[in-house]
Amino acid sequence: MKPAIPAVVLALTLSALTVQAADSISGASRRTAKSAAVIPKNIDAVTSASVVPQALRQSVKPNRFSLRPGVKRVLFVVGDPRSESVEWDLVNTAMKHFMDKGYDVELRDLYAIGFNPILTRENFYQAKDGFGKTPADITEEMMYVRSANFIVFCYPNWHDTPNTIVKGYMERVFQKKFAYRDAQNGLEGLLKGKGIFTIMNAGWVGMGRGDLGDGLPRAAGEKSNPIWDKYMTAFKTLDDDTAAFWGAKNLGRFVNDQTPGNLDEDYAAKLEQLRSDLRRHLDSKFSLKP
Ligand SMILES: Cc1cc2nc3c(=O)[nH]c(=O)nc-3n(C[C@H](O)[C@H](O)[C@H](O)COP(=O)(O)O)c2cc1C
């Protein structure tokens, strides 16, 4: 009698065949560098991610929170590992704009500071109920949040929600007894008087730039477009709920899904248009004087 093929070997073989079949259909392997450890030199030509040409990249240094009386403070919480991205260009543009308008700006670059976004079993009850000692890394972040009048969350659209590192910041920093507490009639938000805002670069959310109502019309006479508005309504639902939980005000979003192509000949002009659209949007959302 032939020996039976162990089930585990069969499963592994079938799984390898399925992966190979999917790969040959998608052609993914042919598009990828042989070694994933080596990033191609012409990354801007081969990646589907945005890469701002070196000459156009800006480096903006936040002026930090000075606690000068009468000066409003904006905290940028950024979750993007790529400084060459359009997302980071939007962050830099926004930080500079607020500073030009006389605001104090503080930046928490979550990848750079190595923020740990994971709510573990060990710190679950501390975050959920406020039991025990707040972890030191969270105490520091609370200081920034407490001092801020506005908190701007910035992340590229990775599956339509805050990406992991930013979501983890929300879960771990905006905890009970800091952002909300039990009150007689349920939960009470503790961050009253603060505003939250989101800056998100996207691959495709129906085509548009801005917020609800700012979709690219698809036909003459159309004001926005319903697909874009469907996405923006979903984001607004999420942001309104998050803000309400914390007692803060949701000031909305700047979403962009009209990113210049990396190799566009008129890249500089398109980037400048994007930057000025963001500045105008911030003027309107934050009632900044133009
Ligand atoms: C893990 C991952 C998931 C993504 N999911 C979405 C998505 O759900 N919707 C979308 O519009 N774009 C999605 N994208 C595409 C990015 O939003 C797009 O590449 C965009 O340009 C990101 O901004 P950036 O280039 O400035 O980083 C995803 C990208 C990654 C890496």
Ligand as a Chemical Component Dictionary entry (heavy atoms), coordinates in Angstrom:
data_LIG
# 
_chem_comp.id                   LIG 
_chem_comp.type                 NON-POLYMER 
_chem_comp.pdbx_formal_charge   0 
_chem_comp.three_letter_code    LIG 
# 
loop_
_chem_comp_atom.comp_id 
_chem_comp_atom.atom_id 
_chem_comp_atom.alt_atom_id 
_chem_comp_atom.type_symbol 
_chem_comp_atom.charge 
_chem_comp_atom.model_Cartn_x 
_chem_comp_atom.model_Cartn_y 
_chem_comp_atom.model_Cartn_z 
_chem_comp_atom.pdbx_ordinal 
LIG C1  C1  C 0 -1.318 49.387 2.585  1  
LIG C2  C2  C 0 -1.958 50.373 1.643  2  
LIG C3  C3  C 0 -3.335 50.414 1.547  3  
LIG C4  C4  C 0 -3.951 51.341 0.710  4  
LIG N1  N1  N 0 -5.327 51.431 0.691  5  
LIG C5  C5  C 0 -5.922 52.431 0.017  6  
LIG C6  C6  C 0 -7.324 52.605 0.080  7  
LIG O1  O1  O 0 -8.050 51.870 0.720  8  
LIG N2  N2  N 0 -7.860 53.658 -0.585 9  
LIG C7  C7  C 0 -7.087 54.548 -1.276 10 
LIG O2  O2  O 0 -7.594 55.539 -1.780 11 
LIG N3  N3  N 0 -5.751 54.353 -1.414 12 
LIG C8  C8  C 0 -5.155 53.317 -0.762 13 
LIG N4  N4  N 0 -3.793 53.157 -0.846 14 
LIG C9  C9  C 0 -3.014 53.995 -1.767 15 
LIG C10 C10 C 0 -2.472 55.238 -1.084 16 
LIG O3  O3  O 0 -3.472 55.961 -0.444 17 
LIG C11 C11 C 0 -1.820 56.065 -2.146 18 
LIG O4  O4  O 0 -0.643 55.390 -2.520 19 
LIG C12 C12 C 0 -1.523 57.493 -1.754 20 
LIG O5  O5  O 0 -0.727 58.061 -2.766 21 
LIG C13 C13 C 0 -0.841 57.573 -0.404 22 
LIG O6  O6  O 0 -0.319 58.847 -0.164 23 
LIG P1  P1  P 0 1.245  59.110 -0.255 24 
LIG O7  O7  O 0 1.652  58.675 -1.626 25 
LIG O8  O8  O 0 1.390  60.571 -0.049 26 
LIG O9  O9  O 0 1.893  58.276 0.805  27 
LIG C14 C14 C 0 -3.156 52.217 -0.057 28 
LIG C15 C15 C 0 -1.746 52.143 0.028  29 
LIG C16 C16 C 0 -1.158 51.243 0.873  30 
LIG C17 C17 C 0 0.347  51.207 0.977  31 
# 
loop_
_chem_comp_bond.comp_id 
_chem_comp_bond.atom_id_1 
_chem_comp_bond.atom_id_2 
_chem_comp_bond.value_order 
_chem_comp_bond.pdbx_ordinal 
LIG C1  C2  SING 1  
LIG C2  C3  SING 2  
LIG C2  C16 DOUB 3  
LIG C3  C4  DOUB 4  
LIG C4  N1  SING 5  
LIG C4  C14 SING 6  
LIG N1  C5  DOUB 7  
LIG C5  C6  SING 8  
LIG C5  C8  SING 9  
LIG C6  O1  DOUB 10 
LIG C6  N2  SING 11 
LIG N2  C7  SING 12 
LIG C7  O2  DOUB 13 
LIG C7  N3  SING 14 
LIG N3  C8  DOUB 15 
LIG C8  N4  SING 16 
LIG N4  C9  SING 17 
LIG N4  C14 SING 18 
LIG C9  C10 SING 19 
LIG C10 O3  SING 20 
LIG C10 C11 SING 21 
LIG C11 O4  SING 22 
LIG C11 C12 SING 23 
LIG C12 O5  SING 24 
LIG C12 C13 SING 25 
LIG C13 O6  SING 26 
LIG O6  P1  SING 27 
LIG P1  O7  DOUB 28 
LIG P1  O8  SING 29 
LIG P1  O9  SING 30 
LIG C14 C15 DOUB 31 
LIG C15 C16 SING 32 
LIG C16 C17 SING 33 
# 
